[in-house]
């Protein structure tokens, strides 16, 4: 988003996770988003929270609460898709007639 102050994000797969504060004070955006992903038991997902500065400074605690709440609300209302690992096998057997 062109006019956004910050586009902070986090993702979690079954093997790794990453997050970005995108210019917010360290640990006040990406980590709370990642915590929301973890606390809702979500995997294989990315969450981006876009913040527009409205003139009021929230402080570190306010930023953590805002990003955490936004991510949690989004994840709780999201449609979940069950991802079941599948493998196709072709089995050839030779039968011996008696």
C-alpha positions in Angstrom: 0.0 0.0 0.0 1.5 3.3 -1.1 0.3 5.5 1.7 0.7 3.0 4.5 3.1 3.8 7.4 4.0 0.2 7.9 3.3 -3.2 6.4 4.5 -5.6 9.1 4.3 -9.4 8.6 5.0 -12.8 9.9 4.8 -16.3 8.5 5.0 -19.8 9.9 5.4 -23.1 8.0 5.9 -26.5 9.4 9.7 -25.9 9.2 10.4 -22.2 9.6 9.1 -18.8 10.6 10.1 -15.2 10.0 8.7 -11.8 10.8 9.3 -8.1 10.0 8.7 -4.9 12.0 9.0 -2.8 8.8 10.4 0.2 10.6 8.4 -0.1 13.8 10.5 -0.4 17.0 12.1 -3.8 17.3 9.8 -6.5 18.5 6.6 -4.4 18.5 5.0 -5.7 15.3 6.5 -8.8 13.6 6.9 -10.8 16.8 3.4 -10.1 18.1 2.0 -11.2 14.7 4.0 -14.4 14.8 2.8 -15.0 18.4 -0.8 -14.6 17.2 -0.1 -17.2 14.5 1.4 -19.6 17.1 -1.3 -19.0 19.7 -4.1 -19.9 17.2 -2.3 -23.1 16.1 -2.0 -21.8 12.6 0.7 -23.2 10.2 1.5 -22.6 6.6 0.2 -19.1 6.7 1.4 -15.5 6.4 -0.3 -12.5 8.0 0.4 -8.9 7.0 -0.9 -6.0 9.1 -0.9 -2.6 7.5 -0.9 0.5 9.8 -1.6 4.0 8.8 -0.2 6.7 11.2 -3.2 8.6 12.5 -1.3 11.2 14.5 -1.4 9.4 17.9 1.8 7.8 19.2 0.8 4.4 20.6 4.1 3.6 22.4 5.7 0.2 22.4 3.0 -1.5 24.5 0.3 0.0 22.4 1.9 -1.2 19.2 2.3 -4.7 20.5 -1.4 -4.8 21.5 -2.5 -3.3 18.2 -0.5 -5.7 16.0 -1.3 -8.7 18.2 -5.1 -8.0 18.3 -5.3 -7.3 14.5 -3.5 -10.5 13.7 -5.5 -12.5 16.2 -8.9 -11.1 15.0 -7.9 -11.9 11.4 -6.8 -15.4 12.1 -9.9 -16.2 14.3 -12.2 -15.1 11.5 -10.3 -16.7 8.6 -11.6 -19.8 6.8 -9.4 -22.8 7.6 -8.4 -25.4 5.0 -7.4 -28.8 6.2 -4.1 -29.7 4.4 -3.6 -33.4 4.4 -0.4 -34.8 3.0 -1.1 -37.3 0.3 1.1 -39.7 -1.7 0.2 -41.8 -4.7 1.7 -45.2 -5.0 1.6 -47.7 -7.9 2.2 -51.2 -6.7 2.8 -54.1 -9.1 2.8 -57.6 -7.7 3.6 -60.8 -9.5 1.5 -63.7 -8.7 2.7 -67.3 -9.0 0.0 -69.8 -9.9 0.1 -73.1 -8.2 
